Amino acid sequence: MPGLSGIDMHDRLLALGYAIPIIFTTAFPTARLEAEIQARGAPPLLEKPVDAATVERLLNLALGCP
Protein backbone atom coordinates (compact mmCIF):
# COMPACT_ATOMS: atom_id res chain seq x y z
CA MET A 1 0.00 0.00 0.00
CA PRO A 2 2.19 2.81 -1.22
CA GLY A 3 1.98 5.81 1.09
CA LEU A 4 -0.30 4.10 3.59
CA SER A 5 0.69 1.79 6.42
CA GLY A 6 -1.50 -0.99 7.77
CA ILE A 7 -2.05 1.05 10.92
CA ASP A 8 -3.08 4.07 8.82
CA MET A 9 -5.53 1.89 6.89
CA HIS A 10 -6.95 0.49 10.13
CA ASP A 11 -7.41 4.02 11.53
CA ARG A 12 -9.15 5.17 8.34
CA LEU A 13 -11.52 2.21 8.41
CA LEU A 14 -12.38 2.95 12.06
CA ALA A 15 -12.95 6.64 11.23
CA LEU A 16 -15.40 5.55 8.52
CA GLY A 17 -17.29 3.39 11.02
CA TYR A 18 -15.92 0.00 9.99
CA ALA A 19 -14.88 -2.08 13.01
CA ILE A 20 -13.62 -5.19 11.27
CA PRO A 21 -11.39 -7.90 12.76
CA ILE A 22 -7.78 -7.35 11.79
CA ILE A 23 -4.45 -9.11 12.12
CA PHE A 24 -1.27 -7.13 11.55
CA THR A 25 1.78 -8.78 9.97
CA THR A 26 5.19 -7.32 9.26
CA ALA A 27 8.66 -8.32 8.19
CA PHE A 28 10.08 -5.47 10.27
CA PRO A 29 8.77 -5.71 13.85
CA THR A 30 9.67 -3.11 16.46
CA ALA A 31 8.60 -2.56 20.05
CA ARG A 32 6.96 0.72 19.03
CA LEU A 33 4.96 -0.95 16.27
CA GLU A 34 3.87 -3.71 18.65
CA ALA A 35 2.70 -1.09 21.18
CA GLU A 36 0.75 0.85 18.53
CA ILE A 37 -1.01 -2.31 17.39
CA GLN A 38 -1.82 -3.49 20.90
CA ALA A 39 -3.25 -0.03 21.69
CA ARG A 40 -5.76 -0.67 18.91
CA GLY A 41 -6.90 -3.93 20.48
CA ALA A 42 -5.53 -6.13 17.69
CA PRO A 43 -4.11 -9.58 18.34
CA PRO A 44 -0.35 -9.83 18.68
CA LEU A 45 1.74 -8.59 15.78
CA LEU A 46 2.84 -11.44 13.54
CA GLU A 47 6.32 -11.47 12.10
CA LYS A 48 6.67 -12.74 8.53
CA PRO A 49 6.91 -15.47 7.52
CA VAL A 50 3.89 -16.74 9.44
CA ASP A 51 2.92 -20.38 9.58
CA ALA A 52 -0.59 -21.44 8.52
CA ALA A 53 -1.56 -22.80 11.95
CA THR A 54 -0.85 -19.44 13.59
CA VAL A 55 -2.85 -17.58 10.96
CA GLU A 56 -5.77 -19.97 11.41
CA ARG A 57 -5.68 -19.62 15.22
CA LEU A 58 -5.63 -15.82 15.07
CA LEU A 59 -8.33 -15.65 12.40
CA ASN A 60 -10.56 -17.76 14.62
CA LEU A 61 -9.77 -15.47 17.55
CA ALA A 62 -10.43 -12.30 15.52
CA LEU A 63 -13.73 -13.70 14.19
CA GLY A 64 -14.86 -14.98 17.59
CA CYS A 65 -14.86 -18.62 16.51
CA PRO A 66 -14.27 -21.36 19.10
mmCIF file as Biopython writes it, N, C-alpha, C and O atoms, coordinates in Angstrom:
data_model
#
loop_
_atom_site.group_PDB
_atom_site.id
_atom_site.type_symbol
_atom_site.label_atom_id
_atom_site.label_alt_id
_atom_site.label_comp_id
_atom_site.label_asym_id
_atom_site.label_entity_id
_atom_site.label_seq_id
_atom_site.pdbx_PDB_ins_code
_atom_site.Cartn_x
_atom_site.Cartn_y
_atom_site.Cartn_z
_atom_site.occupancy
_atom_site.B_iso_or_equiv
_atom_site.auth_seq_id
_atom_site.auth_asym_id
_atom_site.pdbx_PDB_model_num
ATOM 1   N N  . MET A ? 1  ? 0.859   -1.171  0.000  1.0 0.0 1  A 1 
ATOM 2   C CA . MET A ? 1  ? 0.000   0.000   0.000  1.0 0.0 1  A 1 
ATOM 3   C C  . MET A ? 1  ? 0.902   1.229   0.000  1.0 0.0 1  A 1 
ATOM 4   O O  . MET A ? 1  ? 1.214   1.775   1.059  1.0 0.0 1  A 1 
ATOM 5   N N  . PRO A ? 2  ? 1.307   1.650   -1.146 1.0 0.0 2  A 1 
ATOM 6   C CA . PRO A ? 2  ? 2.190   2.813   -1.219 1.0 0.0 2  A 1 
ATOM 7   C C  . PRO A ? 2  ? 1.603   4.030   -0.509 1.0 0.0 2  A 1 
ATOM 8   O O  . PRO A ? 2  ? 0.471   4.437   -0.773 1.0 0.0 2  A 1 
ATOM 9   N N  . GLY A ? 3  ? 2.394   4.600   0.395  1.0 0.0 3  A 1 
ATOM 10  C CA . GLY A ? 3  ? 1.982   5.813   1.090  1.0 0.0 3  A 1 
ATOM 11  C C  . GLY A ? 3  ? 1.011   5.606   2.231  1.0 0.0 3  A 1 
ATOM 12  O O  . GLY A ? 3  ? 0.571   6.575   2.849  1.0 0.0 3  A 1 
ATOM 13  N N  . LEU A ? 4  ? 0.664   4.356   2.526  1.0 0.0 4  A 1 
ATOM 14  C CA . LEU A ? 4  ? -0.305  4.096   3.587  1.0 0.0 4  A 1 
ATOM 15  C C  . LEU A ? 4  ? 0.112   2.837   4.335  1.0 0.0 4  A 1 
ATOM 16  O O  . LEU A ? 4  ? 0.242   1.767   3.740  1.0 0.0 4  A 1 
ATOM 17  N N  . SER A ? 5  ? 0.320   2.968   5.631  1.0 0.0 5  A 1 
ATOM 18  C CA . SER A ? 5  ? 0.692   1.794   6.418  1.0 0.0 5  A 1 
ATOM 19  C C  . SER A ? 5  ? -0.564  1.014   6.806  1.0 0.0 5  A 1 
ATOM 20  O O  . SER A ? 5  ? -1.683  1.509   6.664  1.0 0.0 5  A 1 
ATOM 21  N N  . GLY A ? 6  ? -0.368  -0.189  7.289  1.0 0.0 6  A 1 
ATOM 22  C CA . GLY A ? 6  ? -1.500  -0.987  7.766  1.0 0.0 6  A 1 
ATOM 23  C C  . GLY A ? 6  ? -2.214  -0.312  8.920  1.0 0.0 6  A 1 
ATOM 24  O O  . GLY A ? 6  ? -3.439  -0.370  9.023  1.0 0.0 6  A 1 
ATOM 25  N N  . ILE A ? 7  ? -1.443  0.332   9.791  1.0 0.0 7  A 1 
ATOM 26  C CA . ILE A ? 7  ? -2.050  1.054   10.916 1.0 0.0 7  A 1 
ATOM 27  C C  . ILE A ? 7  ? -2.860  2.235   10.401 1.0 0.0 7  A 1 
ATOM 28  O O  . ILE A ? 7  ? -3.957  2.498   10.894 1.0 0.0 7  A 1 
ATOM 29  N N  . ASP A ? 8  ? -2.324  2.951   9.406  1.0 0.0 8  A 1 
ATOM 30  C CA . ASP A ? 8  ? -3.076  4.068   8.816  1.0 0.0 8  A 1 
ATOM 31  C C  . ASP A ? 8  ? -4.389  3.578   8.207  1.0 0.0 8  A 1 
ATOM 32  O O  . ASP A ? 8  ? -5.435  4.204   8.382  1.0 0.0 8  A 1 
ATOM 33  N N  . MET A ? 9  ? -4.326  2.462   7.496  1.0 0.0 9  A 1 
ATOM 34  C CA . MET A ? 9  ? -5.530  1.892   6.885  1.0 0.0 9  A 1 
ATOM 35  C C  . MET A ? 9  ? -6.543  1.507   7.964  1.0 0.0 9  A 1 
ATOM 36  O O  . MET A ? 9  ? -7.735  1.783   7.830  1.0 0.0 9  A 1 
ATOM 37  N N  . HIS A ? 10 ? -6.068  0.879   9.015  1.0 0.0 10 A 1 
ATOM 38  C CA . HIS A ? 10 ? -6.947  0.492   10.127 1.0 0.0 10 A 1 
ATOM 39  C C  . HIS A ? 10 ? -7.621  1.723   10.719 1.0 0.0 10 A 1 
ATOM 40  O O  . HIS A ? 10 ? -8.829  1.711   10.956 1.0 0.0 10 A 1 
ATOM 41  N N  . ASP A ? 11 ? -6.849  2.793   10.963 1.0 0.0 11 A 1 
ATOM 42  C CA . ASP A ? 11 ? -7.412  4.018   11.531 1.0 0.0 11 A 1 
ATOM 43  C C  . ASP A ? 11 ? -8.440  4.649   10.606 1.0 0.0 11 A 1 
ATOM 44  O O  . ASP A ? 11 ? -9.456  5.167   11.069 1.0 0.0 11 A 1 
ATOM 45  N N  . ARG A ? 12 ? -8.187  4.610   9.303  1.0 0.0 12 A 1 
ATOM 46  C CA . ARG A ? 12 ? -9.154  5.169   8.342  1.0 0.0 12 A 1 
ATOM 47  C C  . ARG A ? 12 ? -10.453 4.367   8.335  1.0 0.0 12 A 1 
ATOM 48  O O  . ARG A ? 12 ? -11.545 4.934   8.295  1.0 0.0 12 A 1 
ATOM 49  N N  . LEU A ? 13 ? -10.321 3.052   8.373  1.0 0.0 13 A 1 
ATOM 50  C CA . LEU A ? 13 ? -11.522 2.208   8.415  1.0 0.0 13 A 1 
ATOM 51  C C  . LEU A ? 13 ? -12.343 2.503   9.673  1.0 0.0 13 A 1 
ATOM 52  O O  . LEU A ? 13 ? -13.567 2.616   9.604  1.0 0.0 13 A 1 
ATOM 53  N N  . LEU A ? 14 ? -11.670 2.627   10.822 1.0 0.0 14 A 1 
ATOM 54  C CA . LEU A ? 14 ? -12.381 2.954   12.059 1.0 0.0 14 A 1 
ATOM 55  C C  . LEU A ? 14 ? -13.064 4.317   11.962 1.0 0.0 14 A 1 
ATOM 56  O O  . LEU A ? 14 ? -14.198 4.480   12.410 1.0 0.0 14 A 1 
ATOM 57  N N  . ALA A ? 15 ? -12.373 5.294   11.376 1.0 0.0 15 A 1 
ATOM 58  C CA . ALA A ? 15 ? -12.949 6.636   11.232 1.0 0.0 15 A 1 
ATOM 59  C C  . ALA A ? 15 ? -14.188 6.622   10.338 1.0 0.0 15 A 1 
ATOM 60  O O  . ALA A ? 15 ? -15.080 7.457   10.491 1.0 0.0 15 A 1 
ATOM 61  N N  . LEU A ? 16 ? -14.237 5.673   9.406  1.0 0.0 16 A 1 
ATOM 62  C CA . LEU A ? 16 ? -15.396 5.551   8.522  1.0 0.0 16 A 1 
ATOM 63  C C  . LEU A ? 16 ? -16.504 4.692   9.131  1.0 0.0 16 A 1 
ATOM 64  O O  . LEU A ? 16 ? -17.555 4.503   8.519  1.0 0.0 16 A 1 
ATOM 65  N N  . GLY A ? 17 ? -16.266 4.172   10.339 1.0 0.0 17 A 1 
ATOM 66  C CA . GLY A ? 17 ? -17.293 3.391   11.019 1.0 0.0 17 A 1 
ATOM 67  C C  . GLY A ? 17 ? -17.200 1.894   10.814 1.0 0.0 17 A 1 
ATOM 68  O O  . GLY A ? 17 ? -18.110 1.158   11.196 1.0 0.0 17 A 1 
ATOM 69  N N  . TYR A ? 18 ? -16.113 1.433   10.215 1.0 0.0 18 A 1 
ATOM 70  C CA . TYR A ? 18 ? -15.922 -0.002  9.995  1.0 0.0 18 A 1 
ATOM 71  C C  . TYR A ? 18 ? -15.056 -0.576  11.113 1.0 0.0 18 A 1 
ATOM 72  O O  . TYR A ? 18 ? -13.879 -0.233  11.229 1.0 0.0 18 A 1 
ATOM 73  N N  . ALA A ? 19 ? -15.627 -1.434  11.923 1.0 0.0 19 A 1 
ATOM 74  C CA . ALA A ? 19 ? -14.884 -2.075  13.006 1.0 0.0 19 A 1 
ATOM 75  C C  . ALA A ? 19 ? -14.730 -3.550  12.647 1.0 0.0 19 A 1 
ATOM 76  O O  . ALA A ? 19 ? -15.438 -4.408  13.174 1.0 0.0 19 A 1 
ATOM 77  N N  . ILE A ? 20 ? -13.799 -3.829  11.747 1.0 0.0 20 A 1 
ATOM 78  C CA . ILE A ? 20 ? -13.617 -5.192  11.270 1.0 0.0 20 A 1 
ATOM 79  C C  . ILE A ? 20 ? -12.465 -5.868  12.015 1.0 0.0 20 A 1 
ATOM 80  O O  . ILE A ? 20 ? -11.533 -5.196  12.458 1.0 0.0 20 A 1 
ATOM 81  N N  . PRO A ? 21 ? -12.526 -7.193  12.154 1.0 0.0 21 A 1 
ATOM 82  C CA . PRO A ? 21 ? -11.391 -7.901  12.764 1.0 0.0 21 A 1 
ATOM 83  C C  . PRO A ? 21 ? -10.148 -7.718  11.890 1.0 0.0 21 A 1 
ATOM 84  O O  . PRO A ? 21 ? -10.235 -7.700  10.662 1.0 0.0 21 A 1 
ATOM 85  N N  . ILE A ? 22 ? -9.008  -7.584  12.533 1.0 0.0 22 A 1 
ATOM 86  C CA . ILE A ? 22 ? -7.777  -7.347  11.787 1.0 0.0 22 A 1 
ATOM 87  C C  . ILE A ? 22 ? -6.613  -8.051  12.457 1.0 0.0 22 A 1 
ATOM 88  O O  . ILE A ? 22 ? -6.558  -8.172  13.680 1.0 0.0 22 A 1 
ATOM 89  N N  . ILE A ? 23 ? -5.693  -8.510  11.639 1.0 0.0 23 A 1 
ATOM 90  C CA . ILE A ? 23 ? -4.453  -9.110  12.118 1.0 0.0 23 A 1 
ATOM 91  C C  . ILE A ? 23 ? -3.323  -8.403  11.390 1.0 0.0 23 A 1 
ATOM 92  O O  . ILE A ? 23 ? -3.290  -8.383  10.159 1.0 0.0 23 A 1 
ATOM 93  N N  . PHE A ? 24 ? -2.407  -7.828  12.137 1.0 0.0 24 A 1 
ATOM 94  C CA . PHE A ? 24 ? -1.275  -7.126  11.545 1.0 0.0 24 A 1 
ATOM 95  C C  . PHE A ? 24 ? -0.099  -8.082  11.380 1.0 0.0 24 A 1 
ATOM 96  O O  . PHE A ? 24 ? 0.210   -8.863  12.280 1.0 0.0 24 A 1 
ATOM 97  N N  . THR A ? 25 ? 0.553   -8.011  10.218 1.0 0.0 25 A 1 
ATOM 98  C CA . THR A ? 25 ? 1.776   -8.782  9.970  1.0 0.0 25 A 1 
ATOM 99  C C  . THR A ? 25 ? 2.843   -7.831  9.440  1.0 0.0 25 A 1 
ATOM 100 O O  . THR A ? 25 ? 2.535   -6.845  8.771  1.0 0.0 25 A 1 
ATOM 101 N N  . THR A ? 26 ? 4.089   -8.139  9.745  1.0 0.0 26 A 1 
ATOM 102 C CA . THR A ? 26 ? 5.191   -7.320  9.259  1.0 0.0 26 A 1 
ATOM 103 C C  . THR A ? 26 ? 6.462   -8.142  9.160  1.0 0.0 26 A 1 
ATOM 104 O O  . THR A ? 26 ? 6.637   -9.134  9.867  1.0 0.0 26 A 1 
ATOM 105 N N  . ALA A ? 27 ? 7.327   -7.722  8.287  1.0 0.0 27 A 1 
ATOM 106 C CA . ALA A ? 27 ? 8.656   -8.324  8.189  1.0 0.0 27 A 1 
ATOM 107 C C  . ALA A ? 27 ? 9.658   -7.505  9.002  1.0 0.0 27 A 1 
ATOM 108 O O  . ALA A ? 27 ? 10.819  -7.890  9.136  1.0 0.0 27 A 1 
ATOM 109 N N  . PHE A ? 28 ? 9.202   -6.374  9.543  1.0 0.0 28 A 1 
ATOM 110 C CA . PHE A ? 28 ? 10.083  -5.465  10.268 1.0 0.0 28 A 1 
ATOM 111 C C  . PHE A ? 28 ? 9.480   -5.071  11.619 1.0 0.0 28 A 1 
ATOM 112 O O  . PHE A ? 28 ? 9.103   -3.914  11.805 1.0 0.0 28 A 1 
ATOM 113 N N  . PRO A ? 29 ? 9.382   -6.008  12.561 1.0 0.0 29 A 1 
ATOM 114 C CA . PRO A ? 29 ? 8.766   -5.710  13.854 1.0 0.0 29 A 1 
ATOM 115 C C  . PRO A ? 29 ? 9.646   -4.818  14.735 1.0 0.0 29 A 1 
ATOM 116 O O  . PRO A ? 29 ? 10.871  -4.938  14.746 1.0 0.0 29 A 1 
ATOM 117 N N  . THR A ? 30 ? 8.992   -3.933  15.461 1.0 0.0 30 A 1 
ATOM 118 C CA . THR A ? 30 ? 9.673   -3.109  16.459 1.0 0.0 30 A 1 
ATOM 119 C C  . THR A ? 30 ? 8.797   -3.048  17.695 1.0 0.0 30 A 1 
ATOM 120 O O  . THR A ? 30 ? 7.599   -3.322  17.624 1.0 0.0 30 A 1 
ATOM 121 N N  . ALA A ? 31 ? 9.382   -2.695  18.816 1.0 0.0 31 A 1 
ATOM 122 C CA . ALA A ? 31 ? 8.602   -2.562  20.052 1.0 0.0 31 A 1 
ATOM 123 C C  . ALA A ? 31 ? 7.554   -1.459  19.904 1.0 0.0 31 A 1 
ATOM 124 O O  . ALA A ? 31 ? 6.439   -1.589  20.409 1.0 0.0 31 A 1 
ATOM 125 N N  . ARG A ? 32 ? 7.907   -0.389  19.221 1.0 0.0 32 A 1 
ATOM 126 C CA . ARG A ? 32 ? 6.963   0.721   19.030 1.0 0.0 32 A 1 
ATOM 127 C C  . ARG A ? 32 ? 5.763   0.277   18.189 1.0 0.0 32 A 1 
ATOM 128 O O  . ARG A ? 32 ? 4.617   0.595   18.510 1.0 0.0 32 A 1 
ATOM 129 N N  . LEU A ? 33 ? 6.038   -0.455  17.117 1.0 0.0 33 A 1 
ATOM 130 C CA . LEU A ? 33 ? 4.962   -0.955  16.267 1.0 0.0 33 A 1 
ATOM 131 C C  . LEU A ? 33 ? 4.057   -1.896  17.049 1.0 0.0 33 A 1 
ATOM 132 O O  . LEU A ? 33 ? 2.833   -1.808  16.954 1.0 0.0 33 A 1 
ATOM 133 N N  . GLU A ? 34 ? 4.649   -2.783  17.811 1.0 0.0 34 A 1 
ATOM 134 C CA . GLU A ? 34 ? 3.872   -3.712  18.645 1.0 0.0 34 A 1 
ATOM 135 C C  . GLU A ? 34 ? 2.975   -2.944  19.615 1.0 0.0 34 A 1 
ATOM 136 O O  . GLU A ? 34 ? 1.813   -3.310  19.796 1.0 0.0 34 A 1 
ATOM 137 N N  . ALA A ? 35 ? 3.491   -1.890  20.236 1.0 0.0 35 A 1 
ATOM 138 C CA . ALA A ? 35 ? 2.703   -1.087  21.180 1.0 0.0 35 A 1 
ATOM 139 C C  . ALA A ? 35 ? 1.545   -0.376  20.475 1.0 0.0 35 A 1 
ATOM 140 O O  . ALA A ? 35 ? 0.434   -0.322  21.002 1.0 0.0 35 A 1 
ATOM 141 N N  . GLU A ? 36 ? 1.805   0.166   19.289 1.0 0.0 36 A 1 
ATOM 142 C CA . GLU A ? 36 ? 0.745   0.849   18.530 1.0 0.0 36 A 1 
ATOM 143 C C  . GLU A ? 36 ? -0.379  -0.112  18.174 1.0 0.0 36 A 1 
ATOM 144 O O  . GLU A ? 36 ? -1.556  0.239   18.262 1.0 0.0 36 A 1 
ATOM 145 N N  . ILE A ? 37 ? -0.016  -1.312  17.777 1.0 0.0 37 A 1 
ATOM 146 C CA . ILE A ? 37 ? -1.010  -2.306  17.387 1.0 0.0 37 A 1 
ATOM 147 C C  . ILE A ? 37 ? -1.802  -2.787  18.592 1.0 0.0 37 A 1 
ATOM 148 O O  . ILE A ? 37 ? -3.024  -2.920  18.519 1.0 0.0 37 A 1 
ATOM 149 N N  . GLN A ? 38 ? -1.127  -3.046  19.687 1.0 0.0 38 A 1 
ATOM 150 C CA . GLN A ? 38 ? -1.816  -3.488  20.901 1.0 0.0 38 A 1 
ATOM 151 C C  . GLN A ? 38 ? -2.751  -2.402  21.418 1.0 0.0 38 A 1 
ATOM 152 O O  . GLN A ? 38 ? -3.810  -2.717  21.961 1.0 0.0 38 A 1 
ATOM 153 N N  . ALA A ? 39 ? -2.385  -1.135  21.261 1.0 0.0 39 A 1 
ATOM 154 C CA . ALA A ? 39 ? -3.246  -0.030  21.693 1.0 0.0 39 A 1 
ATOM 155 C C  . ALA A ? 39 ? -4.552  -0.004  20.909 1.0 0.0 39 A 1 
ATOM 156 O O  . ALA A ? 39 ? -5.540  0.567   21.370 1.0 0.0 39 A 1 
ATOM 157 N N  . ARG A ? 40 ? -4.563  -0.613  19.740 1.0 0.0 40 A 1 
ATOM 158 C CA . ARG A ? 40 ? -5.764  -0.668  18.908 1.0 0.0 40 A 1 
ATOM 159 C C  . ARG A ? 40 ? -6.589  -1.932  19.163 1.0 0.0 40 A 1 
ATOM 160 O O  . ARG A ? 40 ? -7.606  -2.163  18.510 1.0 0.0 40 A 1 
ATOM 161 N N  . GLY A ? 41 ? -6.139  -2.738  20.116 1.0 0.0 41 A 1 
ATOM 162 C CA . GLY A ? 41 ? -6.896  -3.931  20.478 1.0 0.0 41 A 1 
ATOM 163 C C  . GLY A ? 41 ? -6.740  -5.092  19.517 1.0 0.0 41 A 1 
ATOM 164 O O  . GLY A ? 41 ? -7.523  -6.041  19.563 1.0 0.0 41 A 1 
ATOM 165 N N  . ALA A ? 42 ? -5.744  -5.035  18.649 1.0 0.0 42 A 1 
ATOM 166 C CA . ALA A ? 42 ? -5.526  -6.126  17.688 1.0 0.0 42 A 1 
ATOM 167 C C  . ALA A ? 42 ? -4.782  -7.274  18.374 1.0 0.0 42 A 1 
ATOM 168 O O  . ALA A ? 42 ? -4.118  -7.077  19.392 1.0 0.0 42 A 1 
ATOM 169 N N  . PRO A ? 43 ? -4.902  -8.464  17.807 1.0 0.0 43 A 1 
ATOM 170 C CA . PRO A ? 43 ? -4.115  -9.583  18.335 1.0 0.0 43 A 1 
ATOM 171 C C  . PRO A ? 43 ? -2.624  -9.274  18.194 1.0 0.0 43 A 1 
ATOM 172 O O  . PRO A ? 43 ? -2.253  -8.280  17.569 1.0 0.0 43 A 1 
ATOM 173 N N  . PRO A ? 44 ? -1.783  -10.107 18.761 1.0 0.0 44 A 1 
ATOM 174 C CA . PRO A ? 44 ? -0.348  -9.833  18.681 1.0 0.0 44 A 1 
ATOM 175 C C  . PRO A ? 44 ? 0.128   -9.656  17.240 1.0 0.0 44 A 1 
ATOM 176 O O  . PRO A ? 44 ? -0.407  -10.264 16.313 1.0 0.0 44 A 1 
ATOM 177 N N  . LEU A ? 45 ? 1.123   -8.828  17.077 1.0 0.0 45 A 1 
ATOM 178 C CA . LEU A ? 45 ? 1.739   -8.592  15.780 1.0 0.0 45 A 1 
ATOM 179 C C  . LEU A ? 45 ? 2.439   -9.862  15.326 1.0 0.0 45 A 1 
ATOM 180 O O  . LEU A ? 45 ? 3.188   -10.477 16.085 1.0 0.0 45 A 1 
ATOM 181 N N  . LEU A ? 46 ? 2.192   -10.245 14.088 1.0 0.0 46 A 1 
ATOM 182 C CA . LEU A ? 46 ? 2.838   -11.436 13.543 1.0 0.0 46 A 1 
ATOM 183 C C  . LEU A ? 46 ? 4.020   -11.032 12.689 1.0 0.0 46 A 1 
ATOM 184 O O  . LEU A ? 46 ? 3.933   -10.120 11.867 1.0 0.0 46 A 1 
ATOM 185 N N  . GLU A ? 47 ? 5.132   -11.730 12.898 1.0 0.0 47 A 1 
ATOM 186 C CA . GLU A ? 47 ? 6.320   -11.472 12.097 1.0 0.0 47 A 1 
ATOM 187 C C  . GLU A ? 47 ? 6.365   -12.442 10.927 1.0 0.0 47 A 1 
ATOM 188 O O  . GLU A ? 47 ? 6.207   -13.650 11.105 1.0 0.0 47 A 1 
ATOM 189 N N  . LYS A ? 48 ? 6.580   -11.912 9.734  1.0 0.0 48 A 1 
ATOM 190 C CA . LYS A ? 48 ? 6.673   -12.743 8.534  1.0 0.0 48 A 1 
ATOM 191 C C  . LYS A ? 48 ? 7.995   -13.485 8.537  1.0 0.0 48 A 1 
ATOM 192 O O  . LYS A ? 48 ? 8.990   -12.945 9.021  1.0 0.0 48 A 1 
ATOM 193 N N  . PRO A ? 49 ? 8.043   -14.685 8.022  1.0 0.0 49 A 1 
ATOM 194 C CA . PRO A ? 49 ? 6.914   -15.475 7.516  1.0 0.0 49 A 1 
ATOM 195 C C  . PRO A ? 49 ? 6.099   -16.047 8.669  1.0 0.0 49 A 1 
ATOM 196 O O  . PRO A ? 49 ? 6.629   -16.309 9.749  1.0 0.0 49 A 1 
ATOM 197 N N  . VAL A ? 50 ? 4.820   -16.237 8.430  1.0 0.0 50 A 1 
ATOM 198 C CA . VAL A ? 50 ? 3.892   -16.743 9.440  1.0 0.0 50 A 1 
ATOM 199 C C  . VAL A ? 50 ? 3.409   -18.116 9.000  1.0 0.0 50 A 1 
ATOM 200 O O  . VAL A ? 50 ? 3.065   -18.326 7.837  1.0 0.0 50 A 1 
ATOM 201 N N  . ASP A ? 51 ? 3.388   -19.046 9.944  1.0 0.0 51 A 1 
ATOM 202 C CA . ASP A ? 51 ? 2.917   -20.385 9.578  1.0 0.0 51 A 1 
ATOM 203 C C  . ASP A ? 51 ? 1.386   -20.427 9.540  1.0 0.0 51 A 1 
ATOM 204 O O  . ASP A ? 51 ? 0.715   -19.643 10.211 1.0 0.0 51 A 1 
ATOM 205 N N  . ALA A ? 52 ? 0.857   -21.341 8.756  1.0 0.0 52 A 1 
ATOM 206 C CA . ALA A ? 52 ? -0.590  -21.438 8.520  1.0 0.0 52 A 1 
ATOM 207 C C  . ALA A ? 52 ? -1.376  -21.696 9.798  1.0 0.0 52 A 1 
ATOM 208 O O  . ALA A ? 52 ? -2.475  -21.164 9.957  1.0 0.0 52 A 1 
ATOM 209 N N  . ALA A ? 53 ? -0.842  -22.495 10.706 1.0 0.0 53 A 1 
ATOM 210 C CA . ALA A ? 53 ? -1.557  -22.801 11.953 1.0 0.0 53 A 1 
ATOM 211 C C  . ALA A ? 53 ? -1.739  -21.549 12.803 1.0 0.0 53 A 1 
ATOM 212 O O  . ALA A ? 53 ? -2.783  -21.373 13.430 1.0 0.0 53 A 1 
ATOM 213 N N  . THR A ? 54 ? -0.743  -20.688 12.828 1.0 0.0 54 A 1 
ATOM 214 C CA . THR A ? 54 ? -0.847  -19.438 13.591 1.0 0.0 54 A 1 
ATOM 215 C C  . THR A ? 54 ? -1.877  -18.518 12.963 1.0 0.0 54 A 1 
ATOM 216 O O  . THR A ? 54 ? -2.680  -17.911 13.672 1.0 0.0 54 A 1 
ATOM 217 N N  . VAL A ? 55 ? -1.867  -18.408 11.653 1.0 0.0 55 A 1 
ATOM 218 C CA . VAL A ? 55 ? -2.852  -17.575 10.960 1.0 0.0 55 A 1 
ATOM 219 C C  . VAL A ? 55 ? -4.258  -18.089 11.230 1.0 0.0 55 A 1 
ATOM 220 O O  . VAL A ? 55 ? -5.162  -17.301 11.508 1.0 0.0 55 A 1 
ATOM 221 N N  . GLU A ? 56 ? -4.453  -19.392 11.152 1.0 0.0 56 A 1 
ATOM 222 C CA . GLU A ? 56 ? -5.765  -19.971 11.414 1.0 0.0 56 A 1 
ATOM 223 C C  . GLU A ? 56 ? -6.225  -19.683 12.839 1.0 0.0 56 A 1 
ATOM 224 O O  . GLU A ? 56 ? -7.376  -19.305 13.056 1.0 0.0 56 A 1 
ATOM 225 N N  . ARG A ? 57 ? -5.335  -19.860 13.806 1.0 0.0 57 A 1 
ATOM 226 C CA . ARG A ? 57 ? -5.684  -19.618 15.218 1.0 0.0 57 A 1 
ATOM 227 C C  . ARG A ? 57 ? -6.076  -18.165 15.434 1.0 0.0 57 A 1 
ATOM 228 O O  . ARG A ? 57 ? -7.060  -17.888 16.120 1.0 0.0 57 A 1 
ATOM 229 N N  . LEU A ? 58 ? -5.328  -17.239 14.865 1.0 0.0 58 A 1 
ATOM 230 C CA . LEU A ? 58 ? -5.632  -15.818 15.070 1.0 0.0 58 A 1 
ATOM 231 C C  . LEU A ? 58 ? -6.854  -15.366 14.278 1.0 0.0 58 A 1 
ATOM 232 O O  . LEU A ? 58 ? -7.581  -14.480 14.728 1.0 0.0 58 A 1 
ATOM 233 N N  . LEU A ? 59 ? -7.091  -15.948 13.124 1.0 0.0 59 A 1 
ATOM 234 C CA . LEU A ? 59 ? -8.326  -15.646 12.401 1.0 0.0 59 A 1 
ATOM 235 C C  . LEU A ? 59 ? -9.542  -16.089 13.207 1.0 0.0 59 A 1 
ATOM 236 O O  . LEU A ? 59 ? -10.526 -15.356 13.312 1.0 0.0 59 A 1 
ATOM 237 N N  . ASN A ? 60 ? -9.471  -17.282 13.771 1.0 0.0 60 A 1 
ATOM 238 C CA . ASN A ? 60 ? -10.564 -17.764 14.622 1.0 0.0 60 A 1 
ATOM 239 C C  . ASN A ? 60 ? -10.770 -16.839 15.817 1.0 0.0 60 A 1 
ATOM 240 O O  . ASN A ? 60 ? -11.907 -16.533 16.175 1.0 0.0 60 A 1 
ATOM 241 N N  . LEU A ? 61 ? -9.676  -16.392 16.437 1.0 0.0 61 A 1 
ATOM 242 C CA . LEU A ? 61 ? -9.767  -15.469 17.554 1.0 0.0 61 A 1 
ATOM 243 C C  . LEU A ? 61 ? -10.402 -14.149 17.126 1.0 0.0 61 A 1 
ATOM 244 O O  . LEU A ? 61 ? -11.306 -13.645 17.792 1.0 0.0 61 A 1 
ATOM 245 N N  . ALA A ? 62 ? -9.924  -13.586 16.003 1.0 0.0 62 A 1 
ATOM 246 C CA . ALA A ? 62 ? -10.433 -12.302 15.522 1.0 0.0 62 A 1 
ATOM 247 C C  . ALA A ? 62 ? -11.908 -12.379 15.137 1.0 0.0 62 A 1 
ATOM 248 O O  . ALA A ? 62 ? -12.643 -11.405 15.300 1.0 0.0 62 A 1 
ATOM 249 N N  . LEU A ? 63 ? -12.342 -13.531 14.628 1.0 0.0 63 A 1 
ATOM 250 C CA . LEU A ? 63 ? -13.729 -13.699 14.191 1.0 0.0 63 A 1 
ATOM 251 C C  . LEU A ? 63 ? -14.638 -14.219 15.292 1.0 0.0 63 A 1 
ATOM 252 O O  . LEU A ? 63 ? -15.843 -14.365 15.088 1.0 0.0 63 A 1 
ATOM 253 N N  . GLY A ? 64 ? -14.062 -14.503 16.467 1.0 0.0 64 A 1 
ATOM 254 C CA . GLY A ? 64 ? -14.864 -14.982 17.590 1.0 0.0 64 A 1 
ATOM 255 C C  . GLY A ? 64 ? -15.292 -16.429 17.442 1.0 0.0 64 A 1 
ATOM 256 O O  . GLY A ? 64 ? -16.303 -16.836 18.015 1.0 0.0 64 A 1 
ATOM 257 N N  . CYS A ? 65 ? -14.538 -17.212 16.683 1.0 0.0 65 A 1 
ATOM 258 C CA . CYS A ? 65 ? -14.857 -18.618 16.510 1.0 0.0 65 A 1 
ATOM 259 C C  . CYS A ? 65 ? -14.200 -19.444 17.618 1.0 0.0 65 A 1 
ATOM 260 O O  . CYS A ? 65 ? -13.118 -19.102 18.096 1.0 0.0 65 A 1 
ATOM 261 N N  . PRO A ? 66 ? -14.862 -20.533 18.024 1.0 0.0 66 A 1 
ATOM 262 C CA . PRO A ? 66 ? -14.267 -21.361 19.097 1.0 0.0 66 A 1 
ATOM 263 C C  . PRO A ? 66 ? -13.028 -22.094 18.647 1.0 0.0 66 A 1 
ATOM 264 O O  . PRO A ? 66 ? -12.423 -22.824 19.432 1.0 0.0 66 A 1 
#
